[in-house]
Every structure is written in structure tokens, then in C-alpha cells.
Amino acid sequence: MNVTVFAEREQDRTRALHLAEHLGAQTACSKHEASQTPLALHVGEDGLSLVGDGMTLHADFSTMLPRLRPGKLQNELLVRAAKIKGVSNPKVFDATAGLGEDSFLLAAAGFEVDLYESDSVIAALLQDALLRAQEHPELAKIVNRMHFHEGDSVEALAQLAKSDNADQLPDVVYLDPMFPARTKSAAVKKKFQLLHHLERPCSNQEEMLDAALSVHPRKTVIKRPPKGPYLANRKPSYSLAGKAVRYDCIVPPPRSS
């Protein structure tokens, strides 16, 4: 879907022009003009916002600080699913970064995370959030463990699989293929309704999972709806399930030393 870029302030126009060039998008001369398009990226004092369908999406890691309180972070289902006994500073390859919230939780728990996002608009929102977090005293140390890449994660995994350097390989590959669209829009959080305009539920399930397994991680963690089917019909080694989400974990035989 086409996206228009609009600068709310004069001092943001240069940034808006560069962003529009990167996205291959048009710029809007006024807020009213931007509102006439299905989706618009607003460049403003608080960073980037995606606006459309009467909704606004603004990536901001500071909203996740309550989940980092003592006793909460280690109980996060994702952190428990990704944990590997006996491995210090584990490395995660997040193949479907989105707005980076899951990677943020893992980085806060001590993981080093490489995030890949292929959609250029979502990537712009994520990169903007990471840059702003660098200036936040409670977030900077966490996002320093998050290494962002805009590009195709399947291709990146294929390149990693050819590497002769075992130190480059991730301990965990994390997959969050977008959940299928619900029949009732109220069942989907507003921010994900906007994301559905840009990315559709995963259509290359087998290719994505095969790419993840090709780098021989100690564990592949897959985010699924609680009662949803296994990704690519591949049965996991075990699952951790909550009310809103399930994490399927595929654990191969131990790596040879």
C-alpha cells in the first residue's frame, strides 16, 4: 500500500524528504493533504507516527518499562521460551522484528539480538524508536543489545548457513509470523490493524522455518495463537502457552563441539 510522508514542522522537512526518497513515497504539503491518503508517515517532534483509518501507531519502548520491573521480566513467557541453560550472553536472530517489542524484552533479559524487518515502513518506525531510546536513561543499555537490519531475513539466514565461523551463528532464531486476520476487527489490537495494511500473515511458512533451522540454532522459538496450528505443520519439541499467545520451541540435537 502507498504511504505518504508529511513533516509537521519546518525543521523536519529535510528528514521527511530523505525518508520519502528511501521509501519511494510521495510527500504531502499539509496535514489535510496527508489525511486524504490511506496511510501517512508523520515526522514530528516525537519521531515517526503511522496514521490511517482514524488510528495512529507510534513505536515507543518506554511504554514497556512496567514489564521490566523486578520479578516480571523473567516470568515473561517469551523470555522463558528463549532461555538456554548454560549459555551466557545468548545470541538471538529475530527474523520478523515488526516494531521490536519482543526483541526488546529479550535484550532486557540479557540476550544480544539481531533484528530483521523487510517492510520499509515498519523498519522506519522501528529504527526511529531505537534511535529515540538511545537518549532514554532507562532504555539505552537495553537497545544497545539490539542490532537492527532492514532486509530479508530468509536471505540473511541463508548467508549465515554458509558461514564457517560458528561464533556468527545465533543460539536462538525467533519467528513471529503475523497471526492470520481475525474475523472481528475488535479482536485485533489497533496497532496491528494498521500493520496488516503493510504486511500480511506469513505465506512462506516452510521457507522461513527451513531457513531458521538451516543455521542450526540451539533452539527455534515460534510465536503462535494459543489454539493455532503449528508453523508449516512442524511439530515442536515442546510449547509454552498463555491466554493470548503460545511459543512453540524446536530443539535439535546438541551442537557438536
C-alpha positions as CSV (number, residue, x, y, z in Angstrom):
1,M,0.0,0.0,0.0
2,N,1.2,3.5,-0.9
3,V,2.4,5.7,2.0
4,T,2.7,9.5,2.1
5,V,5.3,11.3,4.2
6,F,4.4,14.5,5.9
7,A,6.6,16.8,8.1
8,E,4.6,18.5,10.8
9,R,7.3,21.1,11.4
10,E,9.6,23.1,9.1
11,Q,12.7,21.7,10.8
12,D,11.6,18.1,10.0
13,R,11.1,18.6,6.2
14,T,14.6,17.6,5.2
15,R,14.2,14.3,7.2
16,A,10.8,13.8,5.6
17,L,12.3,14.2,2.1
18,H,15.0,11.7,2.8
19,L,12.6,9.3,4.2
20,A,10.2,9.6,1.3
21,E,13.1,9.1,-1.1
22,H,14.1,5.9,0.8
23,L,10.6,4.6,0.7
24,G,9.9,5.7,-2.8
25,A,6.9,7.7,-1.4
26,Q,5.3,11.0,-2.1
27,T,5.4,13.9,0.4
28,A,2.3,15.8,1.5
29,C,2.4,19.6,1.8
30,S,-0.2,19.8,4.6
31,K,-1.7,17.7,7.3
32,H,-5.1,17.8,5.5
33,E,-3.4,16.5,2.3
34,A,-1.8,13.7,4.3
35,S,-5.1,12.8,5.8
36,Q,-6.6,12.2,2.4
37,T,-4.2,9.2,1.8
38,P,-4.8,5.7,3.2
39,L,-1.6,5.7,5.2
40,A,0.7,8.6,6.1
41,L,4.0,8.7,8.0
42,H,4.1,11.8,10.1
43,V,7.5,13.2,11.0
44,G,7.3,15.3,14.2
45,E,8.8,16.3,17.5
46,D,8.1,12.8,18.9
47,G,9.5,11.0,16.0
48,L,7.6,8.9,13.4
49,S,4.0,8.0,13.5
50,L,1.9,6.0,11.1
51,V,-1.6,7.4,10.6
52,G,-4.5,5.8,8.8
53,D,-8.1,4.6,9.3
54,G,-8.5,7.0,12.2
55,M,-5.7,5.3,14.1
56,T,-2.1,6.4,15.0
57,L,0.8,4.0,15.5
58,H,3.9,5.3,17.3
59,A,6.6,2.9,18.4
60,D,7.9,3.8,21.8
61,F,9.9,1.3,24.0
62,S,9.3,3.4,27.1
63,T,5.8,2.1,27.3
64,M,7.3,-1.3,28.0
65,L,9.1,-0.3,31.2
66,P,6.4,-1.7,33.5
67,R,7.1,-5.1,32.1
68,L,10.8,-4.9,33.2
69,R,10.0,-4.5,36.9
70,P,11.8,-6.9,39.2
71,G,10.1,-10.3,39.2
72,K,8.2,-9.6,36.0
73,L,10.8,-9.8,33.2
74,Q,12.0,-13.4,34.0
75,N,8.4,-14.5,34.1
76,E,7.6,-13.3,30.6
77,L,6.6,-16.3,28.5
78,L,8.9,-15.3,25.6
79,V,11.9,-14.9,27.9
80,R,11.2,-18.4,29.4
81,A,10.8,-19.9,26.0
82,A,14.1,-18.5,24.6
83,K,16.2,-19.2,27.7
84,I,19.1,-21.7,27.1
85,K,20.7,-23.3,30.2
86,G,24.4,-22.9,30.4
87,V,24.8,-20.2,27.7
88,S,25.9,-16.8,28.8
89,N,25.1,-13.8,26.6
90,P,23.0,-15.9,24.2
91,K,22.5,-14.5,20.6
92,V,19.1,-14.2,19.1
93,F,18.2,-13.8,15.4
94,D,14.7,-12.2,15.3
95,A,13.6,-12.9,11.7
96,T,10.3,-11.0,11.9
97,A,11.1,-7.9,14.0
98,G,8.0,-5.8,13.5
99,L,8.1,-3.0,16.0
100,G,10.7,-4.7,18.0
101,E,8.8,-5.2,21.3
102,D,9.6,-8.9,21.6
103,S,13.3,-8.3,20.8
104,F,13.3,-5.5,23.4
105,L,12.1,-8.0,26.1
106,L,14.9,-10.4,25.1
107,A,17.5,-7.7,25.1
108,A,16.3,-6.6,28.6
109,A,16.8,-10.2,29.8
110,G,20.4,-10.1,28.6
111,F,20.2,-11.5,25.0
112,E,22.1,-10.0,22.1
113,V,19.5,-9.6,19.4
114,D,19.8,-9.1,15.6
115,L,16.5,-7.8,14.3
116,Y,15.5,-8.1,10.7
117,E,12.5,-6.3,9.2
118,S,11.8,-6.4,5.5
119,D,8.9,-3.9,5.2
120,S,10.5,-0.5,4.8
121,V,7.7,1.5,6.5
122,I,7.7,-0.8,9.6
123,A,11.5,-0.7,9.5
124,A,11.5,3.1,9.6
125,L,9.2,3.1,12.6
126,L,11.4,0.6,14.4
127,Q,14.6,2.4,13.6
128,D,13.1,5.7,14.8
129,A,12.1,4.1,18.1
130,L,15.6,2.6,18.6
131,L,17.2,6.0,18.0
132,R,14.9,7.8,20.4
133,A,15.5,5.0,23.0
134,Q,19.3,5.7,22.9
135,E,18.5,9.1,24.6
136,H,16.4,7.5,27.4
137,P,18.5,6.6,30.5
138,E,16.4,3.5,31.3
139,L,16.4,2.2,27.7
140,A,19.8,3.0,26.3
141,K,21.6,0.0,27.8
142,I,18.9,-2.4,26.6
143,V,18.7,-1.1,23.0
144,N,22.5,-1.3,22.7
145,R,22.0,-5.0,22.7
146,M,19.5,-4.7,19.7
147,H,21.2,-4.6,16.3
148,F,18.8,-3.6,13.5
149,H,18.9,-4.7,9.9
150,E,16.4,-3.7,7.2
151,G,16.2,-6.6,4.8
152,D,15.0,-10.1,4.0
153,S,15.7,-12.4,7.0
154,V,15.4,-15.6,4.9
155,E,18.2,-14.4,2.7
156,A,20.3,-13.3,5.7
157,L,19.8,-16.8,7.3
158,A,20.8,-18.4,4.1
159,Q,24.1,-16.4,4.1
160,L,24.7,-17.3,7.8
161,A,24.2,-21.0,7.0
162,K,27.1,-20.8,4.6
163,S,29.4,-19.3,7.3
164,D,32.4,-21.2,8.5
165,N,32.5,-19.2,11.7
166,A,30.4,-20.8,14.4
167,D,30.6,-17.7,16.5
168,Q,28.4,-15.9,14.0
169,L,25.6,-18.4,14.4
170,P,22.7,-17.5,16.7
171,D,21.8,-19.5,19.7
172,V,18.1,-18.8,19.1
173,V,16.1,-18.0,16.0
174,Y,12.8,-16.3,16.8
175,L,9.9,-16.3,14.4
176,D,6.8,-14.2,14.8
177,P,4.8,-14.7,11.6
178,M,1.9,-12.4,11.7
179,F,-1.2,-14.1,13.0
180,P,-4.0,-14.7,10.4
181,A,-6.5,-11.8,10.2
182,R,-9.4,-12.2,12.7
183,T,-13.0,-12.2,11.6
184,K,-13.8,-9.5,14.0
185,S,-11.6,-6.4,13.9
186,A,-12.2,-5.8,17.6
187,A,-10.2,-8.9,18.3
188,V,-7.0,-7.3,16.9
189,K,-5.2,-4.5,18.7
190,K,-5.5,-1.2,16.8
191,K,-1.8,-1.0,16.1
192,F,-1.8,-4.4,14.5
193,Q,-4.8,-3.4,12.4
194,L,-2.5,-0.8,10.8
195,L,0.4,-3.2,10.4
196,H,-1.9,-5.5,8.5
197,H,-2.1,-2.8,5.8
198,L,1.6,-3.2,5.3
199,E,2.4,-6.9,6.0
200,R,0.2,-9.9,5.5
201,P,0.2,-13.2,7.5
202,C,3.2,-15.3,6.6
203,S,2.7,-17.0,3.2
204,N,6.2,-18.7,3.0
205,Q,6.0,-20.7,6.2
206,E,8.0,-23.6,5.1
207,E,10.7,-21.4,3.6
208,M,11.0,-19.3,6.7
209,L,11.2,-22.3,9.1
210,D,13.7,-24.2,6.9
211,A,15.9,-21.0,6.8
212,A,15.7,-20.8,10.6
213,L,16.7,-24.4,11.0
214,S,19.5,-24.2,8.4
215,V,21.7,-22.2,10.8
216,H,21.4,-25.0,13.4
217,P,20.4,-22.8,16.4
218,R,20.2,-24.4,19.8
219,K,16.5,-23.5,19.7
220,T,14.0,-22.1,17.3
221,V,11.1,-20.3,19.0
222,I,7.9,-19.6,17.1
223,K,5.1,-17.3,18.3
224,R,1.6,-18.6,17.5
225,P,-2.0,-18.0,18.5
226,P,-2.9,-20.2,21.6
227,K,-5.0,-22.6,19.5
228,G,-3.4,-22.0,16.2
229,P,-1.7,-24.7,14.0
230,Y,2.0,-25.4,14.1
231,L,4.0,-23.3,11.7
232,A,4.4,-25.3,8.4
233,N,2.7,-28.2,10.3
234,R,6.1,-28.8,12.0
235,K,5.5,-30.3,15.5
236,P,7.7,-28.6,18.1
237,S,9.7,-30.2,20.8
238,Y,7.5,-28.5,23.4
239,S,5.3,-25.4,23.8
240,L,4.7,-22.8,26.4
241,A,1.2,-21.4,26.3
242,G,-0.6,-18.4,27.8
243,K,-4.0,-17.0,27.4
244,A,-3.1,-14.8,24.4
245,V,-0.1,-16.5,22.8
246,R,1.8,-19.8,22.5
247,Y,5.5,-20.3,21.9
248,D,6.5,-23.4,20.1
249,C,10.1,-24.5,20.7
250,I,12.1,-26.7,18.3
251,V,15.2,-28.1,19.9
252,P,17.6,-30.0,17.7
253,P,20.3,-32.4,18.9
254,P,23.1,-30.6,20.7
255,R,25.7,-28.9,18.5
256,S,28.9,-30.8,18.0
257,S,31.9,-29.2,19.6
